Amino acid sequence: MIKKNITLGPLSNPLVLIGAGVAILFGRLALVPDLSASIPLVVGISGIIVILLALGQYWGTHGKRAESPIFIITMAALFRIMFLWQPPVLSDDIYRYLFDGLMMIQGNNPYAIAPLDAQNIGPVMKALVPLINHNHIPTIYPPGAQVVFAAGAALGSVTGPVLGMKLMLFSMDMGTCVLILILLRTLGRPLYPLILYAWNPLPVLEIAGSGHIDGAALLFFLASLVLSIQNRSSFLCGLFMGFSVVTKWVPLIFFPTWLLMVGKERRLTALLSFSITILALSLPFFPEMINGFVTLGNYLRHWEFSGFIFRSIRELTGSGMVSRLLVATVFAGIIGTLFIRQSATKRSSEDAMIFLLIISSAYLVLSPTVYPWYAIYLAGFLPFTPTPGGLVFTWSLMLSYGVLITLAATGQWAENGMTSLMIISAPGAAVLATTLLGMLKRTPQR
């Protein structure tokens, strides 16, 4: 009897199997009419997806690779499309985006007045006002974001306001997936870790689902990194970095590392381009843009959410301002230490990517205000430094959505200190487990 080798074709490919499993799980979430009313399901399914991504990383690392960037990108688009038509119930930020964008289209300065005080606005804008959080204060979002908002609002005039903004940010997020792929190839790295961002529940739900501007800021920052690592146009490198910073102020924390990655011979041109970009985008909004800085100042001084370290220090010191100064000092020390290490010796681009992941992780641990979408930057660096702790962190931050359960039941926005502890304990446990396993593997067998 002759035995024949039976092959299962695509079903024998671990990446295809994982992609199919992730698709089924995302499909289940997409069928939920109101995600805010099903937070345990969101957290549970997202956790299972993260486990599948970890398995994909494990199989890839241990030789069972299936390098298929087209498949990864296609599935990433499919996952995001599932949530484009879902209402943005996990966050209401998109309504501020739409209002600002419509203000821009009408030729008005979005920094000039709070939505609640706006006059002579059309029915669409009037309908948005009660949906905007903190509608009594002017916008906090920088000028680059206003450009994106205007483009999204213009697209929304054809597709519908919310869908138009989501489509704009969805397309930019897909661009981020492509840039990560380009960076992996440029660095000579395997391509399968792309799934750690492309299939990660965090960017899928926070960009395609809720429509957060952080995805645009990450896109511009990664575009600058591509140009830097490939030694391409210094002018465009600085331009994209400038656009990233004035889309969301957060990428400023990556500025020291970015500056060293640019290289001495190209640094002056990049810095000039960076400065010109920020000025060119900001000056048209002055002097009213000062109102945006006032709102930013209020945010930095008073807002807080899910920051366990900050909350613990505040309880010990009895002062929110002292606590903010302490965590800011520690964070600045981390950035400074990494900057010194990077500048003292000639470090590779791979080292720089590790530093970026450390900085984005420290930002999440130390910040007084930590919403889930703040981890989009961390998720963007995971394909270059696939750490279990970082991957778990992108999931554990979704635990903070538990506040929506309390809000629905009592009408009160009440945080749970235990939830904040769990958010940082989960990635901490992953780091500890990984360290212990590594030590066991290095222990000589007798």
Secondary structure as GFF3:
##gff-version 3
##sequence-region A 1 446
A	DSSP	three_ten_helix	9	12	.	.	.	ID=ss1
A	DSSP	alpha_helix	14	30	.	.	.	ID=ss2
A	DSSP	three_ten_helix	35	37	.	.	.	ID=ss3
A	DSSP	alpha_helix	39	61	.	.	.	ID=ss4
A	DSSP	alpha_helix	69	84	.	.	.	ID=ss5
A	DSSP	alpha_helix	93	105	.	.	.	ID=ss6
A	DSSP	three_ten_helix	115	117	.	.	.	ID=ss7
A	DSSP	alpha_helix	123	128	.	.	.	ID=ss8
A	DSSP	three_ten_helix	129	131	.	.	.	ID=ss9
A	DSSP	alpha_helix	143	159	.	.	.	ID=ss10
A	DSSP	alpha_helix	161	186	.	.	.	ID=ss11
A	DSSP	three_ten_helix	192	194	.	.	.	ID=ss12
A	DSSP	alpha_helix	195	198	.	.	.	ID=ss13
A	DSSP	alpha_helix	201	203	.	.	.	ID=ss14
A	DSSP	pi_helix	204	209	.	.	.	ID=ss15
A	DSSP	alpha_helix	214	229	.	.	.	ID=ss16
A	DSSP	alpha_helix	234	245	.	.	.	ID=ss17
A	DSSP	three_ten_helix	250	254	.	.	.	ID=ss18
A	DSSP	alpha_helix	255	262	.	.	.	ID=ss19
A	DSSP	alpha_helix	264	282	.	.	.	ID=ss20
A	DSSP	three_ten_helix	283	285	.	.	.	ID=ss21
A	DSSP	alpha_helix	289	302	.	.	.	ID=ss22
A	DSSP	alpha_helix	308	317	.	.	.	ID=ss23
A	DSSP	alpha_helix	320	344	.	.	.	ID=ss24
A	DSSP	alpha_helix	349	366	.	.	.	ID=ss25
A	DSSP	three_ten_helix	372	375	.	.	.	ID=ss26
A	DSSP	alpha_helix	376	381	.	.	.	ID=ss27
A	DSSP	alpha_helix	388	396	.	.	.	ID=ss28
A	DSSP	three_ten_helix	397	401	.	.	.	ID=ss29
A	DSSP	alpha_helix	402	410	.	.	.	ID=ss30
A	DSSP	alpha_helix	417	442	.	.	.	ID=ss31
###
